[in-house]
Amino acid sequence: MFTSSPKVLVTGGTGYIGSHTVVALMEAGFDVYVVDNLSNSNIEVLNGIEQITGKRPVFENIDCTDYVAMDKFLTKHEGIKAVIHFAASKAVGESVELPLKYYRNNVVSLVTLLELMPIHKVENLVFSSSCTVYGQPDVLPVDEKAPIKKALSPYGNTKQICEEVIVDTVHANPAIKSILLRYFNPIGAHSSAAIGELPNGVPNNLVPFVAQTAAGLHKKIKVFGNDYNTPDGTCIRDYINVMDLAYAHVTAVERLLNKDIQEPEVYNLGTGKGLSVMELIKTFEVVNGVKVPYEIVGRREGDIEQVWANPSLAQKVLKWKAKATIEETLESAWKWQQRCMERK
């Protein structure tokens, strides 16, 4: 595919989606560099990446809002061809409570990166965006032409702002090419259970909390609201296997390196199917033969009622499609949780 191994920088590369993408990139023949401040990840993730791929990516503990540190890194590791920018805070509920943390981490990190890319002749950017930019869509499944609605949380707003920053920057500097990937809900773990989702502290995402509750680490899981306008009253999401999501980043980088893209391209990454919170919990129990105690509590501020993707554009242009079943994905999440318990 390439005469030499192109260098790719992955910011937030020891995080959940970042680490799985590092694996996918390395398996595809890329030379991967990682920066992460380890605010919501663990340095031991690098061991898991090495266990899977037989190689260890170059890693430095850097906060991406630190212009001087990022400048030094890009100077030291010259010749980087593309950046995949994951580094960001990502919990909807926390963003409502700590909005300034989210604006600093998510927006300033991107601005820093975009300022430095032309200086170091880095031309290609894949941005980790989110379906939260659609708010509560008028039409489901939602495609890329759906209007961007007023964000329901500071987290969602940072993704909208970052997308606008990228569009404006590319317009002003045509040397930069970009693909914006709007994720739906990544879940699961690598099939080896060498890496998975392990946030620091209490999880903000549903599946790791479900898995930890099944393992006895929490008394019960809180289901935020059962009075939504959905079949069982709980919120509906499009849950996508994290490795399927990781492979989409590989295809996005390859497209940037091989195609002359004028304007930023946007792609939805999802399965095209919606699953409710209660359906997910019940499926987890059946697939893994465990019980997940839960209680219904009030709605959580910032939550969207229901959203799932129309991923046909990504299928057509990127030649990418989500392949894993929800059963396979939830099985991988439990396998990863059991591995985590064994390590303690």
Phi, psi and omega in degrees: 000313179237145177291331173222171181277109180296141179275129179234130176264129177245109176276141186070031188282353173260000176285184186299295182289323181301315183294321178292326178290323175303316178300312181298320179294315181295321178293334179273359175099011179275155175264108194256135176240140185232133166237140181197142178266005175061025180288336178219037179203180185229139181300335181294346176303327180298327177295319178295318177299316179294323179299320183283315190261343185081002180226161179239126179290154172296131183228139169222140178279099184223139171273125186290351173277353182271098184301314183297315181294319179292323178297316178297319181297313182290332175289317181293321184248068184289157177093011177293130186266332184208154175237135167252117188258100176261329193306111181187156170278146194222012183262121182302308183299316180296325182295330177292324181278328185231064186299321184294327175302319183287320178293322178292305185297314190276318184274314183295323179298319179292315180300317178302314181297314182293329176292323186275333184304310180296325180299323184256014175057038173264120191255346191237133182227125168255123184252133179278097179254197190207152175292350178298341180295340180276348187060218173269103186296150176287328184233135176238143357292156185268133175250179188291346180272355179297144181294145174278119184261165177304128184295145179267358179207156174303324177302309179300322180294322179296324178293320177297313181299315181297320177298318179295320178300317180294314179301314180295321182292316179295323177298320181279335183225086183298349178291341179265130175246147185213146170236129180256121181253115180265105182282152167264241186244099181289133177217172176090190184210170175298144185300337179284344187064019177279334174221156180187197182267114180220078180292152175289133180080202181286131183295144173264340181268153189295307190295314177298328177291320176300312182296317180293325177293318177298330180275358176089010181279341175227149182294317181199161178261142177270125174261114187278090176091133172229025182240023176282162180279065178226165184307319180249008175086353179257159184298148180247135179225166176256104185266121185242138179298134187297328178286325172302316179297318180300318181296330178296327178292325177297314180294326178294316178298316179299321179295317179298320182286335188250349183239150176269093183264125183274304181256155176303136178258145183238133179224135170279136176240104179202182180269340185088007180231143178259145179223134181279164178302315181292322177299319180295315180299314182294320178295319177301316181297315183293312184297320188256357177066038181229166175254142178237096178298140180213162172221146178274127177234182182293164178300154179255132181301135177097349182283139176268142185296307181203140178200134170212162195269152156257102185266019188295328180294316178297322178296321184284311188271314181275350184058040183240144176209140175292129187246327186290144176279161178296326179295314178299320184291316180290330174295319179294325179295320179288322177299318178295317180298320178295322177297320179297321179294323180294330183283341184283000000 
